[in-house]
């Protein structure tokens, strides 16, 4: 993710996530490997800033049924790519 700049919905350029669905799949594949994987030991998932990064955990929620708790101290649209915002 280093050096990945996205144009946000507010027109700014910030570090962000391009193709977050693909990144989420890569993270899922890494974390569920093996019988003693971190995913098999998790009871709940926690994500924080930027809120958009919580989408990285969606495969865990959808496939493993893990609850996802978000703790946000900033705006919800922070670091959301311009094309990732729906009206």
N, C-alpha and C positions, 0 to 999 in steps of 0.2 A: 504493500500500500504506500510505501514511501514514494513521494514525488507524484502521487496521483492527485491531480487537481480536477475538480468538477465545477461547472458553473451552477451555482445554487439557484433556487427559486427566486431569491432576492436579487439576482444578477451579480453576486460576488463570486470570486474564485477562491475556493478553500480546498484543503485536503479532504478527500472523500472517497466514496466507493463507486467504482464502475463495475457493472455487471454483478451486483450483489448476490443474485441467485446462484451464479457459478461459484462465487466465493463461499457461499453457505454450503454448497454441495462439497467443496473441497474440505472445509472445516469438519463437516459431518463425517466424511470418509476418514479423516485423520483421528478423530476423537472416539469413534466407535470400534476401532481395530482392537482385536484381542479379547480374551475372556475377562481380563481385569482392566478393561478400558475405563477411562474417566467417565464416559457416558453411563456405563453400567453401575457406577457408584454414586451417581448424582440423584438427588431427590427433587431438586428445584434448580432452575437456571436464573441467574441475575445479570441484568445488563444495565448500563448507565449511559454516560455521554459519549458520543452523540446518540440520541434515541434511534436514529436511522440504523445504527449498527445492530440493534436488536433483531433485525431481519436475518442476521447471520445465524440465529438460533432457531429459525422456523422449521427446518427439517427435524430438529430434536423434538419440537412441540408436536408436529404433525405425525411423525413416524414412531416416536417413543412415548408420546403422551406426557412428556415432562412439562410441568407448569413453568411459565416464564414471568418473572417479576421485573418490572422496569422501575428504576429509581432515577428520576430526571431533575436536574437543577437548572436547566436552560430551556430554550425554546424547542418545541417538538420538531420543527422543520430544519434544525441546524444540520448542515452538511448533506441535505437531501439534494441529489442532482436535479437540475431544472426539469429534465424529462421524467423524473420520478414522482413529480407532484401531479395529482389529478384534482381537477376542480370539484 
